[in-house]
Amino acid sequence: MKLPFFSKTNKLSADERLAVVEGLSIMLAAGVPILEALDSLVEDVVNKGTKEIIKGLSNEISGGKSLAEAMAAYPLSFNSVLINIVKSGEESGKLEQVLEQLAANIKSDIETNNNIKSALFYPVLVMIVLVGVSFYMFTFALPRIAKVFTDLAINLPAYSAFVLKSSLFMEKYYLYVLAVLFVLLVISIRLLAIDRVRQTVFSILAKVPTIRSLIRFMDLSRFTNTTALLLSSGIPIIRALEISKEVVISPKLRFDIGSMTDLLAQGENLSEAMKKSPNSFPALLRRVVGVGEETGSLDKSLMNISGHYEKKFTDIVKNLTVLLEPLLLVVIGVVVGIVLFSIIAPIYQLIGQISPQ
């Protein structure tokens, strides 16, 4: 019986997917047959799950399937964009060149994700530490102080009484609180898996100006990059757009890309079709696409503009982290102030009640 970890549902990470695609590209370009190339990859990789997937690809191809068809058996590891690009490379006889382009694209995505993770590392770390320290204080530290004031029968100020009684509640029921939070987290994840709920949350978040710009530039970068990659692989423009719309987040942009394919089917060119949806496709993009169509280098034009939107996206992420750092300091100050005032106020009250000897 095959364990789930070794089944076809196992998912390759971005780095593992890059290793597979890049390894195949290098060996095929060197003239190594694809089955031998896959066998070599099995020897090189360490992760057992990755080995199982590569062996599965080899078995599928040995059974008469193409590489694209073999990859389609692992949808969690190889998305539809990658599969269609590989398919076009096989049909055109340029599989090694297509895989080289794919590897460069995956590597670029990994670098972008790493930059975002690096930018968000400090704010996320501060939040984790803040939540952990706050939980410790309200669950283990403050209750001891609260018991001292309770034993002294001091008439606490309302503010201090609320904080200290909250700490006594946390001390007694913190396991239940954690359980409730865990259940709420699971429910939230399940709800976000529902398209209607996810779109509602997206619509709310998209009303925040900074987040709206972040999503917009990310979607435009993904759309232009994916379309460029598909076109350079020889996939027809309408089919390329149908695939590309699946990589964007915004429902509005996805709808407008779908509408654009209908206009292209009626004979319009891409830049003219984009003009029908100016809110989704900015003037800069429309102009660059128009020049690309005139010069017959639409894929290169889209790839260039994709880099522009990716830089815009990463700049917003970096600016957000710069704004978050002082905001986090304010939050830390507020939490520390809450704890200090809740303790200091009763102490001053106690000192005031002591009669001079």
C-alpha positions, 0 to 999 in steps of 0.5 A, spaced: 500 500 500 502 506 497 503 511 503 500 518 501 507 522 502 509 518 496 503 518 492 501 522 486 498 528 491 505 529 493 507 536 491 514 539 489 516 545 492 518 551 487 526 549 488 524 542 487 520 544 480 526 548 478 531 542 479 527 538 475 526 543 469 533 545 469 536 538 469 531 536 464 533 542 460 541 541 461 541 534 459 536 534 453 540 540 450 546 535 451 543 530 447 541 525 453 535 521 451 529 524 456 528 517 460 536 517 461 535 524 463 530 522 468 534 517 471 539 521 472 535 526 476 532 520 480 540 519 482 541 526 484 535 528 488 535 527 496 527 528 497 524 521 497 517 524 495 521 528 489 524 521 487 517 518 487 514 523 482 520 523 477 520 516 477 512 516 476 514 521 470 519 516 467 514 510 468 508 514 464 513 516 458 515 509 458 508 507 457 507 511 451 505 518 454 509 525 452 512 529 458 506 534 458 501 528 459 506 525 464 506 532 468 499 532 467 498 526 472 501 531 477 497 537 477 499 539 484 507 539 482 506 542 475 500 547 473 497 548 467 501 553 464 507 549 465 504 543 462 501 547 456 508 550 455 512 543 455 506 541 450 508 546 445 515 545 446 514 537 444 510 539 438 515 544 435 521 540 437 524 545 441 523 542 448 530 543 450 529 551 449 522 551 452 525 548 458 530 553 459 525 558 458 521 555 463 527 554 468 529 562 467 522 563 469 521 559 475 528 562 478 525 569 477 519 567 481 523 564 486 527 570 487 521 574 487 518 570 493 525 570 496 525 578 496 518 578 499 520 573 504 526 577 506 522 584 506 517 581 511 521 577 515 522 582 521 515 585 521 512 577 522 518 576 527 516 582 531 509 580 531 510 573 533 514 575 539 509 580 541 504 575 541 508 570 545 510 575 550 503 578 551 500 571 552 506 569 557 504 575 561 497 575 561 497 567 562 503 566 567 506 573 569 500 578 571 495 573 574 501 572 580 500 580 581 493 580 580 492 575 586 497 579 590 492 585 589 486 581 590 489 578 597 490 585 599 483 587 598 485 593 594 479 597 591 482 597 584 481 602 578 476 600 573 482 600 568 487 595 572 481 591 574 479 589 567 486 587 565 488 583 572 481 580 572 483 578 564 489 575 566 486 571 571 481 568 566 487 567 561 490 563 567 484 559 568 482 558 561 488 559 557 487 552 554 480 553 552 482 560 549 487 556 545 482 551 543 477 556 540 482 560 537 485 554 533 477 552 531 476 559 528 483 558 524 480 552 521 474 554 520 477 561 517 481 556 512 475 552 510 471 558 509 476 561 504 477 555 500 470 557 498 470 561 492 464 566 494 467 567 501 474 568 498 472 573 493 468 577 498 474 577 502 478 580 496 473 585 494 474 588 501 481 588 502 481 591 495 478 597 497 484 599 501 489 603 496 495 600 498 493 593 498 489 594 491 495 597 488 499 591 490 494 586 487 494 590 481 501 590 480 502 583 482 496 581 477 499 585 471 506 582 472 503 575 472 499 576 466 504 579 462 509 574 464 505 568 463 502 570 456 509 572 454 512 565 456 506 562 452 507 566 446 514 565 445 513 557 446 508 557 440 501 557 443 496 561 439 494 568 442 487 566 444 489 560 448 495 563 451 490 568 454 485 563 456 491 560 460 494 566 463 487 568 466 488 563 471 494 566 474 491 572 476 487 574 483 482 579 481 476 577 479 475 583 475 481 582 471 480 575 470 473 577 467 476 582 462 481 577 460 476 572 458 472 578 454 478 580 450 479 573 448 472 574 445 474 580 441 480 577 438 476 571 436 472 577 432 478 579 429 481 585 433 488 585 435 490 585 442 491 592 444 485 594 441 481 589 445 485 592 451 482 599 450 475 596 451 477 595 459 482 601 461 481 600 468 484 593 468 489 594 462 493 601 463 495 605 458 502 603 458 501 596 457 496 598 451 502 602 448 507 597 449 502 591 446 501 595 440 508 596 439 509 589 440 504 587 435 506 592 430 514 589 430 512 582 431 515 581 437 509 581 442 512 576 447 518 580 448 514 586 449 510 583 454 516 580 458 519 587 458 513 590 461 512 584 466 519 586 469 516 593 470 510 591 474 514 586 478 519 592 480 512 596 482 510 590 486 516 589 490 517 596 491 510 596 494 512 590 499 518 594 501 515 600 502 510 597 506 515 593 511 518 600 512 511 603 514 510 597 518 516 597 523 514 604 526 507 601 527 509 595 530 513 599 535 507 603 537 503 597 538 509 594 542 509 601 546 501 600 547 502 593 550 507 595 554 503 601 557 497 597 558 501 592 563 505 597 566 499 602 568 495 596 570 500 594 575 503 601 577 496 604 578 494 600 584 501 600 587 500 608 587 493 607 590 496 602 595 502 607 597 496 612 598 492 608 603 498 607 607 498 612 613 505 615 615 508 612 622 
